[in-house]
Amino acid sequence: MIKLGGGLIAPKEWAWETPDGGVIGRLVKEIKSGSGDRGIVLVSGSGNFGHQAVKKYGIDTEDGVEKVRKSAGKIGAIVAGDAAAAGLKIELIVPHEIWPNGRTESVSESLKAGNTVVLYGDVMGIGRGEWKVWSGEKLISETVKHMNESGREIGMIIQVSREEGVWDKNGKIIPEINQNNWRKIRSEVGGATGTDVTGGMLHKVEESLEITRKFGIKTWIISGRVKGRLEKLLAGEKVFGTVVG
């Protein structure tokens, strides 16, 4: 599973609904080159699409929810389109149509058909007149859960960020975070910067640790700004960044 961070592919300080097409195009080419014949679930962050839409419209009304979903869906479609242009066989799946109580097996069925599945951060209905934002990290954890239940193994999770990894209080990248050292270093890891409704790096690390605890899968947090780093990691090379788990 690969998450393209929203702050990387659509920087939150940029104008609303402005993707970084050059970065997206390069990263999907690296995925195509480095992944071989492995199945890929590609998750798009929202960046200046969904996050700014939530701030603008809110998710307290049906009208607001539909506007946020439309904006979030745009960046998902852009990533899917660029991935298809790079030569990947793509199926874009609308998350709110299959979660939280929908047909989740559509993800594993699409992978079995040889597709690269593309998901994106979305707004889920959780009750009558109630909605909640599901981050890319939440979609990763729910997909891992589904795949585990369906008997399909996920080998690794990669979070492709605008950062080099997880920084400590001294401005150095923490090479590994696990259950043993997290309590000690948690206060050093920041939350979100800019317009972010899902919590930023702190949220990424905590969701990743929970996935390791439940399913034994590690997460790599690497920079997507460095050309070739994602491709090398997919090809089995050791790269600079943070391993969580």
Rosetta silent file (secondary structure, phi, psi, omega in degrees, C-alpha in Angstrom):
SEQUENCE: MIKLGGGLIAPKEWAWETPDGGVIGRLVKEIKSGSGDRGIVLVSGSGNFGHQAVKKYGIDTEDGVEKVRKSAGKIGAIVAGDAAAAGLKIELIVPHEIWPNGRTESVSESLKAGNTVVLYGDVMGIGRGEWKVWSGEKLISETVKHMNESGREIGMIIQVSREEGVWDKNGKIIPEINQNNWRKIRSEVGGATGTDVTGGMLHKVEESLEITRKFGIKTWIISGRVKGRLEKLLAGEKVFGTVVG
SCORE:     score description
SCORE:     0.000 S_00000001
   1 L     0.000  135.682 -178.504    0.000    0.000    0.000 S_00000001
   2 E  -127.763  124.539  175.311    1.303    3.436   -0.959 S_00000001
   3 E  -106.953  124.545  173.018   -0.037    6.731    0.356 S_00000001
   4 E   -93.612  110.598 -174.626    0.856    9.899   -1.530 S_00000001
   5 L   -60.214  138.348 -179.399    0.690   12.622    1.096 S_00000001
   6 H   -61.859  -37.035  178.947   -1.665   15.502    0.386 S_00000001
   7 H   -66.840  -17.985  178.352    0.888   18.065    1.482 S_00000001
   8 H   -88.570  -47.215 -172.342    3.231   16.636   -1.154 S_00000001
   9 H   -91.864  -14.619  176.046    0.945   16.276   -4.168 S_00000001
  10 L  -152.495   74.846 -172.681   -1.293   19.305   -3.475 S_00000001
  11 L   -47.717  133.963 -173.165    0.533   21.555   -0.975 S_00000001
  12 L   -67.175  -21.678  178.564   -1.867   23.003    1.566 S_00000001
  13 L   -83.231   -6.888  177.226   -0.368   26.495    1.242 S_00000001
  14 L   -80.363  170.709  177.475   -1.205   26.534   -2.484 S_00000001
  15 L   -62.473  153.526 -179.359   -4.508   27.775   -3.889 S_00000001
  16 L   -54.878  133.827  176.969   -7.551   25.563   -3.461 S_00000001
  17 L    59.415   46.943  176.592   -7.665   22.549   -5.818 S_00000001
  18 L  -120.031  104.203  179.860   -4.171   23.043   -7.219 S_00000001
  19 L   -83.085  157.396  170.939   -2.241   19.776   -7.709 S_00000001
  20 L   -94.587   87.314 -174.388    1.506   19.457   -8.192 S_00000001
  21 H   -60.820  -34.236  179.344    1.259   17.630  -11.491 S_00000001
  22 H   -64.702  -43.105  179.178    5.001   17.238  -11.885 S_00000001
  23 H   -67.398  -45.169 -179.914    5.396   15.455   -8.553 S_00000001
  24 H   -60.667  -47.989 -178.854    2.352   13.228   -9.103 S_00000001
  25 H   -59.487  -41.831  179.556    3.483   12.269  -12.595 S_00000001
  26 H   -67.019  -43.156 -176.467    6.993   11.389  -11.418 S_00000001
  27 H   -66.123  -40.142  179.678    5.813    9.349   -8.430 S_00000001
  28 H   -69.211  -30.188  174.125    3.369    7.199  -10.401 S_00000001
  29 H   -67.012  -38.029  177.402    6.132    6.474  -12.922 S_00000001
  30 H   -65.644  -37.884  177.051    8.357    5.365  -10.025 S_00000001
  31 H   -63.686  -45.369  178.898    5.563    3.100   -8.784 S_00000001
  32 H   -59.547  -43.480 -176.354    5.183    1.589  -12.242 S_00000001
  33 H   -73.617  -37.693 -172.411    8.940    1.021  -12.539 S_00000001
  34 H   -93.152  -17.845 -171.714    9.607   -0.260   -9.029 S_00000001
  35 L   -83.194  -17.449 -178.608    6.558   -2.357   -8.189 S_00000001
  36 L    63.120 -133.582 -179.189    7.054   -5.183  -10.681 S_00000001
  37 L  -101.510   15.621  179.336    4.058   -7.509  -10.746 S_00000001
  38 L   -75.044  145.844  174.680    2.986   -6.832   -7.169 S_00000001
  39 L   -70.853  142.318 -177.626   -0.540   -5.627   -6.474 S_00000001
  40 L  -128.031  132.616  165.012   -0.727   -2.005   -5.363 S_00000001
  41 E  -107.063  119.000 -176.120   -3.314   -0.064   -3.399 S_00000001
  42 E  -108.623  120.986 -177.362   -2.577    3.620   -3.985 S_00000001
  43 E  -111.572  125.995  179.823   -4.100    6.108   -1.554 S_00000001
  44 E   -96.697  129.634  169.459   -4.219    9.814   -2.400 S_00000001
  45 L   -72.984  168.260 -175.414   -4.088   12.463    0.295 S_00000001
  46 L   -94.106  -32.741 -179.503   -6.350   15.503   -0.087 S_00000001
  47 L    52.480 -132.814 -177.145   -3.963   18.404    0.406 S_00000001
  48 L   -79.426    6.835  174.060   -5.477   21.703   -0.723 S_00000001
  49 L   -87.016  -85.560 -173.970   -8.506   19.876   -2.143 S_00000001
  50 H   -63.854  -39.863 -177.447  -10.453   18.127    0.621 S_00000001
  51 H   -62.602  -45.925  179.774   -8.873   19.859    3.620 S_00000001
  52 H   -70.562  -30.265  177.185   -9.681   23.342    2.359 S_00000001
  53 H   -66.512  -39.827  176.726  -13.136   22.195    1.273 S_00000001
  54 H   -61.315  -43.430  178.880  -13.885   20.995    4.823 S_00000001
  55 H   -63.747  -36.758 -176.357  -12.790   24.376    6.160 S_00000001
  56 H   -77.154  -44.097 -171.603  -14.893   26.178    3.544 S_00000001
  57 H  -109.312  -23.588 -174.526  -18.102   24.119    3.624 S_00000001
  58 L    73.175  172.339  177.480  -17.992   21.983    6.765 S_00000001
  59 L  -128.161   35.199 -179.394  -19.504   18.502    7.021 S_00000001
  60 L   -96.142   -8.816  179.484  -22.531   19.344    9.158 S_00000001
  61 L  -132.759  158.975  178.018  -25.016   19.379    6.266 S_00000001
  62 H   -60.959  -38.825  179.728  -25.702   17.185    3.258 S_00000001
  63 H   -64.027  -44.752  177.836  -24.841   20.075    0.956 S_00000001
  64 H   -62.082  -43.573  179.965  -21.505   20.645    2.675 S_00000001
  65 H   -60.770  -44.707 -178.958  -20.678   16.941    2.603 S_00000001
  66 H   -64.144  -37.158  178.249  -21.407   16.670   -1.114 S_00000001
  67 H   -68.476  -40.113  177.601  -19.196   19.667   -1.879 S_00000001
  68 H   -65.855  -44.282  178.438  -16.345   18.255    0.195 S_00000001
  69 H   -59.932  -39.705  179.428  -16.725   14.838   -1.441 S_00000001
  70 H   -63.292  -43.281 -179.886  -16.643   16.426   -4.879 S_00000001
  71 H   -67.158  -45.163  179.222  -13.420   18.283   -4.090 S_00000001
  72 H   -61.999  -37.553  179.868  -11.755   15.241   -2.500 S_00000001
  73 H   -65.591  -26.912 -179.366  -12.769   13.132   -5.475 S_00000001
  74 H   -64.202  -45.101 -179.348  -11.000   15.494   -7.865 S_00000001
  75 H   -69.495  -34.347  174.553   -7.524   14.807   -6.479 S_00000001
  76 H   -60.338  -42.059 -179.646   -8.284   11.072   -6.432 S_00000001
  77 H   -68.537  -35.354  178.252   -9.231   11.263  -10.112 S_00000001
  78 H   -65.042  -47.000  178.602   -6.083   13.234  -10.952 S_00000001
  79 H   -61.361  -44.072  179.897   -3.840   10.640   -9.293 S_00000001
  80 H   -62.364  -42.777 -179.464   -5.744    7.819  -10.994 S_00000001
  81 H   -64.513  -42.428  179.259   -5.495    9.506  -14.385 S_00000001
  82 H   -68.294  -36.505  177.952   -1.760   10.140  -14.086 S_00000001
  83 H   -65.208  -39.765  176.861   -1.186    6.569  -12.883 S_00000001
  84 H   -64.604  -39.883  178.944   -3.080    5.227  -15.893 S_00000001
  85 H   -64.895  -26.878  178.434   -1.016    7.462  -18.167 S_00000001
  86 L   -80.408   -5.518  176.359    2.128    5.945  -16.606 S_00000001
  87 L   106.631    5.030  176.941    0.980    2.484  -17.705 S_00000001
  88 L   -85.069  142.577  175.452   -0.721    1.168  -14.595 S_00000001
  89 L   -84.030  113.321 -165.937   -4.058   -0.605  -14.935 S_00000001
  90 E  -110.922  141.316  160.837   -6.239    1.498  -12.649 S_00000001
  91 E  -128.319  118.158  175.914   -9.551    1.208  -10.850 S_00000001
  92 E   -86.778  120.645 -179.290  -10.586    4.302   -8.922 S_00000001
  93 L  -110.078  128.050  179.197  -12.845    3.314   -6.032 S_00000001
  94 L   -80.152  112.030 -172.611  -14.981    5.934   -4.280 S_00000001
  95 H   -56.612  -42.047 -175.036  -14.421    5.251   -0.559 S_00000001
  96 H   -71.081   -8.355  176.138  -17.785    6.444    0.752 S_00000001
  97 H   -84.998  -16.135 -179.193  -19.514    3.991   -1.573 S_00000001
  98 H  -122.049  -12.901  175.364  -17.919    0.964    0.131 S_00000001
  99 L  -122.825  159.003   -3.428  -17.223    2.127    3.708 S_00000001
 100 L   -83.141  -10.841 -175.234  -18.066    1.977    6.497 S_00000001
 101 L  -124.834   25.461 -175.435  -20.810   -0.564    5.767 S_00000001
 102 L   -97.824 -153.725 -172.968  -20.514   -1.130    2.049 S_00000001
 103 L   -91.445   76.405 -174.589  -19.044   -3.702   -0.310 S_00000001
 104 L   -66.913  -20.933 -179.245  -15.435   -3.730    0.891 S_00000001
 105 H   -66.216  -11.085  178.767  -14.612   -6.888   -1.054 S_00000001
 106 H   -63.109  -26.252  177.826  -14.498   -4.750   -4.188 S_00000001
 107 H   -67.549  -52.034 -178.723  -10.920   -3.793   -3.220 S_00000001
 108 H   -67.200  -35.152  178.004   -9.630   -7.372   -3.116 S_00000001
 109 H   -63.908  -39.556  179.268  -11.654   -8.305   -6.216 S_00000001
 110 H   -66.953  -40.320  177.301  -10.080   -5.444   -8.155 S_00000001
 111 H   -63.126  -41.690  178.232   -6.581   -6.485   -7.071 S_00000001
 112 H   -61.527  -29.498  179.147   -7.281  -10.064   -8.142 S_00000001
 113 L   -80.217    0.577  177.213   -8.256   -8.688  -11.560 S_00000001
 114 L    90.214   12.651 -179.071   -4.787   -7.171  -11.862 S_00000001
 115 L   -87.463  154.057  161.059   -5.728   -3.577  -11.157 S_00000001
 116 E   -89.857  118.947 -177.933   -3.923   -0.953   -9.145 S_00000001
 117 E   -85.797  131.545  176.344   -6.641    0.286   -6.793 S_00000001
 118 E  -112.524  125.783  174.884   -6.778    4.027   -6.151 S_00000001
 119 E  -120.742  170.018  177.980   -8.494    5.387   -3.029 S_00000001
 120 E  -153.873  157.190  177.414   -8.556    8.876   -1.546 S_00000001
 121 L   -56.578  140.540 -169.112   -9.443   10.661    1.694 S_00000001
 122 E  -150.199  176.636  176.925  -13.220   11.024    1.901 S_00000001
 123 E  -111.405  125.177 -177.130  -16.236   11.834    4.078 S_00000001
 124 E  -105.988  140.848  171.300  -18.159    8.875    5.508 S_00000001
 125 E   -79.089  123.095 -177.240  -21.740    8.747    6.712 S_00000001
 126 E  -114.124    2.990  179.463  -21.647    7.371   10.265 S_00000001
 127 E   171.454  177.178 -178.697  -25.284    7.820   11.222 S_00000001
 128 L   -64.509  112.908 -179.931  -28.431    9.722   10.375 S_00000001
 129 L    71.760   19.943  179.766  -27.276   13.255    9.628 S_00000001
 130 E  -128.327  138.604 -179.152  -23.746   12.541   10.860 S_00000001
 131 E  -138.213  158.100  179.222  -20.511   12.440    8.882 S_00000001
 132 E  -144.946  140.063  175.333  -16.810   12.005    9.575 S_00000001
 133 E   -74.434  129.307  172.355  -13.642   12.677    7.598 S_00000001
 134 E  -106.033  116.156  177.881  -11.631    9.533    6.883 S_00000001
 135 L   -71.611  170.350  173.080   -7.978   10.337    6.312 S_00000001
 136 H   -59.363  -36.200  178.971   -5.710    8.373    4.018 S_00000001
 137 H   -64.784  -39.925  177.522   -4.298    6.734    7.151 S_00000001
 138 H   -64.315  -40.575  177.739   -7.772    5.607    8.202 S_00000001
 139 H   -64.324  -37.409  176.618   -8.348    4.154    4.734 S_00000001
 140 H   -61.329  -49.281 -177.404   -5.044    2.298    4.988 S_00000001
 141 H   -63.430  -39.033  179.481   -5.979    0.734    8.332 S_00000001
 142 H   -70.018  -36.834  178.050   -9.448   -0.254    7.109 S_00000001
 143 H   -68.994  -41.254  176.432   -8.048   -1.724    3.884 S_00000001
 144 H   -59.010  -44.087  178.359   -5.409   -3.677    5.800 S_00000001
 145 H   -59.340  -47.632  179.568   -8.149   -5.050    8.041 S_00000001
 146 H   -62.163  -45.227 -177.971  -10.238   -6.091    5.042 S_00000001
 147 H   -65.004  -38.014  177.541   -7.301   -7.669    3.224 S_00000001
 148 H   -62.166  -42.898  179.721   -6.293   -9.581    6.342 S_00000001
 149 H   -67.871  -29.058 -178.695   -9.832  -10.942    6.696 S_00000001
 150 L   -88.597   -1.100  176.189   -9.896  -11.931    3.010 S_00000001
 151 L    83.148   13.610  179.338   -6.597  -13.816    3.331 S_00000001
 152 L  -102.382  125.379 -173.713   -4.563  -11.527    1.078 S_00000001
 153 L   -84.072  134.796  172.502   -1.198  -10.516    2.525 S_00000001
 154 L  -102.883  122.310 -173.557    0.042   -6.929    2.482 S_00000001
 155 L   -81.263  -37.452 -177.709    3.824   -6.858    2.455 S_00000001
 156 L  -159.358  157.618  174.729    4.523   -3.218    3.234 S_00000001
 157 E  -121.346  133.458  179.573    3.004    0.223    3.639 S_00000001
 158 E  -123.473  123.715  173.702    4.772    3.306    2.299 S_00000001
 159 E  -101.226  112.182 -178.971    3.870    6.842    3.312 S_00000001
 160 E   -96.615  113.654 -169.077    5.330    9.216    0.721 S_00000001
 161 E  -117.093  170.994  170.486    5.647   12.611    2.370 S_00000001
 162 L   -81.880  -11.754  177.684    7.082   16.048    1.712 S_00000001
 163 L   -93.800  160.846  178.327    9.282   15.376    4.748 S_00000001
 164 L   -72.437  -18.523 -176.747   12.379   13.152    4.831 S_00000001
 165 L   161.586 -146.224  178.849   10.766   11.099    7.588 S_00000001
 166 L  -101.758  123.387 -177.003    9.876   11.815   11.214 S_00000001
 167 E   -85.999  146.491  171.068   11.946   14.583   12.807 S_00000001
 168 L   -96.922 -177.740 -174.988   13.109   14.620   16.427 S_00000001
 169 L   -68.965  -15.259  179.160   13.472   17.724   18.613 S_00000001
 170 L   -96.209    6.481  178.465   17.069   18.182   17.437 S_00000001
 171 L    79.730   22.425  177.768   16.130   18.360   13.770 S_00000001
 172 L  -113.473  151.172  179.010   17.298   14.847   12.927 S_00000001
 173 E   -77.192  131.374  176.579   15.322   12.066   11.267 S_00000001
 174 L   -80.311  116.670 -174.394   14.330    9.256   13.628 S_00000001
 175 L   -69.401  -31.563 -178.579   15.371    6.068   11.792 S_00000001
 176 E  -147.059  135.293  174.060   12.955    3.755   13.612 S_00000001
 177 E  -123.066  130.123  179.126    9.862    4.189   15.769 S_00000001
 178 L  -141.205  179.943 -177.914    8.368    1.231   17.603 S_00000001
 179 L   -60.895  -28.285 -176.329    6.191    0.426   20.587 S_00000001
 180 L   -75.371  -38.166 -176.248    9.235    0.493   22.863 S_00000001
 181 L  -101.908   -6.280 -174.258   10.504    3.987   22.067 S_00000001
 182 H   -63.703  -42.078 -178.120    7.273    5.765   21.106 S_00000001
 183 H   -60.835  -34.558 -178.219    6.256    6.809   24.625 S_00000001
 184 H   -74.307  -37.698 -173.254    9.639    8.476   25.092 S_00000001
 185 H  -103.929   -1.412 -175.176    9.738   10.361   21.785 S_00000001
 186 H   -55.629  -41.039 -177.098    6.029   11.046   21.178 S_00000001
 187 H   -66.367  -14.882 -179.657    6.230   14.608   22.491 S_00000001
 188 H   -85.028  -16.052 -174.955    8.894   15.388   19.887 S_00000001
 189 L   -95.017  127.456 -176.627    6.631   14.607   16.930 S_00000001
 190 L   -82.481  165.174  174.954    4.419   17.416   15.691 S_00000001
 191 L   -89.828 -140.489 -175.310    0.843   17.367   14.526 S_00000001
 192 L   -83.414  152.193  169.651   -0.528   19.062   11.440 S_00000001
 193 L  -119.890  148.143 -179.318    0.693   22.262    9.838 S_00000001
 194 L    72.255 -157.879 -179.258   -1.481   24.463    7.667 S_00000001
 195 L   -84.020   97.742 -177.766   -5.044   23.478    6.838 S_00000001
 196 L  -140.341  119.260 -176.811   -5.181   19.834    7.884 S_00000001
 197 L   -97.705    8.796 -175.655   -8.270   18.229    9.422 S_00000001
 198 L  -124.635    1.982  167.394   -6.675   14.834   10.056 S_00000001
 199 L   106.002   -9.276  173.999   -3.679   15.458   12.316 S_00000001
 200 H    68.543 -149.003 -171.911   -0.476   15.394   10.265 S_00000001
 201 H   -63.548  -39.708  178.634    2.647   13.417   11.149 S_00000001
 202 H   -57.072  -43.517  178.510    1.574   12.517   14.684 S_00000001
 203 H   -63.507  -42.480  179.000   -1.551   10.899   13.250 S_00000001
 204 H   -57.907  -47.721 -176.850    0.504    9.016   10.644 S_00000001
 205 H   -65.508  -45.352 -176.929    2.809    7.523   13.270 S_00000001
 206 H   -66.577  -40.126  176.388    0.055    6.512   15.689 S_00000001
 207 H   -65.010  -37.846 -179.498   -2.048    4.883   12.963 S_00000001
 208 H   -67.089  -41.295  177.332    1.059    3.075   11.686 S_00000001
 209 H   -63.666  -37.920  179.098    1.927    1.750   15.146 S_00000001
 210 H   -66.565  -38.508  177.081   -1.619    0.503   15.571 S_00000001
 211 H   -63.390  -42.287  177.347   -1.419   -1.349   12.231 S_00000001
 212 H   -62.176  -43.194 -178.706    1.828   -3.003   13.356 S_00000001
 213 H   -61.687  -41.668 -175.573    0.272   -3.975   16.683 S_00000001
 214 H   -83.266  -37.295 -168.892   -2.783   -5.542   15.049 S_00000001
 215 H  -125.361   -6.060  177.361   -1.356   -6.986   11.837 S_00000001
 216 L    73.915   22.336 -178.491    2.454   -7.027   12.091 S_00000001
 217 L  -105.685  131.752  179.620    2.964   -4.765    9.052 S_00000001
 218 L   -90.744  157.621  178.492    5.593   -2.017    9.084 S_00000001
 219 E  -121.301  133.357  174.238    5.286    1.413    7.517 S_00000001
 220 E  -101.453  129.110  174.397    8.046    3.361    5.749 S_00000001
 221 E  -110.243  114.628 -174.351    7.812    7.157    5.819 S_00000001
 222 E  -132.936  165.909  177.736    9.977    8.633    3.067 S_00000001
 223 E   -82.449  134.331  172.337   10.364   11.816    1.074 S_00000001
 224 L   -93.769   -2.230  178.378    8.608   12.086   -2.254 S_00000001
 225 L   -81.108  -20.615 -178.409   10.616   15.161   -3.105 S_00000001
 226 L   -90.015  115.081 -176.918   13.764   13.114   -3.685 S_00000001
 227 L   -59.678  129.197  174.516   13.715   11.659   -7.185 S_00000001
 228 L    89.864  -10.048 -175.427   13.966    7.872   -7.286 S_00000001
 229 H   -66.857  -43.842  178.623   13.589    7.221   -3.564 S_00000001
 230 H   -63.532  -44.382  179.742   10.162    5.595   -3.848 S_00000001
 231 H   -59.436  -43.305 -179.564   11.262    3.495   -6.810 S_00000001
 232 H   -64.863  -42.612  179.057   14.339    2.267   -4.943 S_00000001
 233 H   -63.019  -42.570  178.265   12.339    1.293   -1.856 S_00000001
 234 H   -63.718  -30.724 -179.833    9.838   -0.621   -3.977 S_00000001
 235 L   -82.402    0.444  175.870   12.742   -2.393   -5.656 S_00000001
 236 L    97.267    4.855  178.899   14.005   -3.593   -2.273 S_00000001
 237 L   -83.603  153.690  176.784   16.793   -1.078   -1.684 S_00000001
 238 L   -82.097  129.551 -178.318   17.408    0.572    1.676 S_00000001
 239 L  -129.091  163.230 -179.387   16.556    4.279    1.569 S_00000001
 240 L   -71.806  138.470  179.000   16.685    7.219    3.952 S_00000001
 241 L   156.867 -161.453 -179.692   13.571    7.762    6.071 S_00000001
 242 E  -119.373  132.433  172.899   11.715    6.433    9.112 S_00000001
 243 E  -101.812  128.303  179.746   10.473    2.875    9.622 S_00000001
 244 E  -113.056  124.057  176.683    7.476    2.615   11.947 S_00000001
 245 L   138.959    0.000    0.000    6.592   -0.693   13.563 S_00000001
